[in-house]
Amino acid sequence: YYRYATHSDGAKGTKVMGRPDVERWLIDINGQVGRGSEFRRAAREMGYVDPPEPETAGDDGGSDASGGQREQQRKVEQPRIALPEDGVLSLEGFCRVYEGELREGKFWGIAWDLATMGEALPDKGVFEARYDRMYCSQSVRPTVVLDTLSSMPCPNKEEPSDHLPIAA
């Protein structure tokens, strides 16, 4: 956080991330501003509020000529989420961004972000354990067990995902 925070809070005398700082951080971890759950969370932490739900066209409560079915409604396009011009991301807000990532189980993404920010986690080698399970019942029974071991950390060239397949 402190590698990016260049703006003074003023009242507290602490450093916070202004919009240019947040944009630099997002470009480092996501390649661009405007994508990723970190972007959406950071925008909200900085004060972005979703606009009111737009009204839909053709919502007159009536029915169409096909006998009582509602008229097809067209959705009005929502404006894109944006970082507020004068918003700041505090250390507490930055932590909440990553707490949300943790709650969603995005451990590999967090490891990537930390490494990108110069705080790589220690390499503990390849994870070797049973992680996923497949539950069976009287109507679903396993017929074959596949070997899903990888000798290299995933994702890699042979395994493009960190989720190895299981099948029965």
Secondary structure in CASP SS format (residue, H / E / C, confidence):
PFRMAT SS
TARGET T0000
AUTHOR 0000-0000-0000
METHOD secondary structure of the structure
MODEL  1
Y C 1.00
Y C 1.00
R C 1.00
Y C 1.00
A C 1.00
T C 1.00
H E 1.00
S E 1.00
D C 1.00
G C 1.00
A C 1.00
K C 1.00
G C 1.00
T C 1.00
K E 1.00
V E 1.00
M E 1.00
G E 1.00
R H 1.00
P H 1.00
D H 1.00
V H 1.00
E H 1.00
R H 1.00
W H 1.00
L H 1.00
I H 1.00
D H 1.00
I H 1.00
N H 1.00
G C 1.00
Q C 1.00
V C 1.00
G C 1.00
R C 1.00
G C 1.00
S H 1.00
E H 1.00
F H 1.00
R H 1.00
R H 1.00
A H 1.00
A H 1.00
R H 1.00
E H 1.00
M C 1.00
G C 1.00
Y C 1.00
V C 1.00
D C 1.00
P C 1.00
P C 1.00
E C 1.00
P C 1.00
E C 1.00
T C 1.00
A E 1.00
G C 1.00
D C 1.00
D C 1.00
G C 1.00
G C 1.00
S E 1.00
D C 1.00
A C 1.00
S C 1.00
G C 1.00
G C 1.00
Q C 1.00
R E 1.00
E C 1.00
Q C 1.00
Q C 1.00
R E 1.00
K C 1.00
V C 1.00
E C 1.00
Q C 1.00
P C 1.00
R C 1.00
I C 1.00
A C 1.00
L C 1.00
P C 1.00
E C 1.00
D C 1.00
G C 1.00
V E 1.00
L E 1.00
S C 1.00
L H 1.00
E H 1.00
G H 1.00
F H 1.00
C H 1.00
R H 1.00
V H 1.00
Y H 1.00
E H 1.00
G H 1.00
E H 1.00
L H 1.00
R H 1.00
E C 1.00
G C 1.00
K C 1.00
F H 1.00
W H 1.00
G H 1.00
I H 1.00
A H 1.00
W H 1.00
D H 1.00
L H 1.00
A H 1.00
T H 1.00
M C 1.00
G C 1.00
E C 1.00
A C 1.00
L C 1.00
P C 1.00
D C 1.00
K C 1.00
G C 1.00
V C 1.00
F C 1.00
E C 1.00
A C 1.00
R C 1.00
Y C 1.00
D C 1.00
R C 1.00
M C 1.00
Y C 1.00
C C 1.00
S C 1.00
Q C 1.00
S C 1.00
V C 1.00
R C 1.00
P C 1.00
T C 1.00
V C 1.00
V C 1.00
L C 1.00
D C 1.00
T C 1.00
L C 1.00
S C 1.00
S C 1.00
M C 1.00
P C 1.00
C C 1.00
P C 1.00
N C 1.00
K C 1.00
E C 1.00
E C 1.00
P C 1.00
S C 1.00
D C 1.00
H C 1.00
L C 1.00
P C 1.00
I C 1.00
A C 1.00
A C 1.00
END
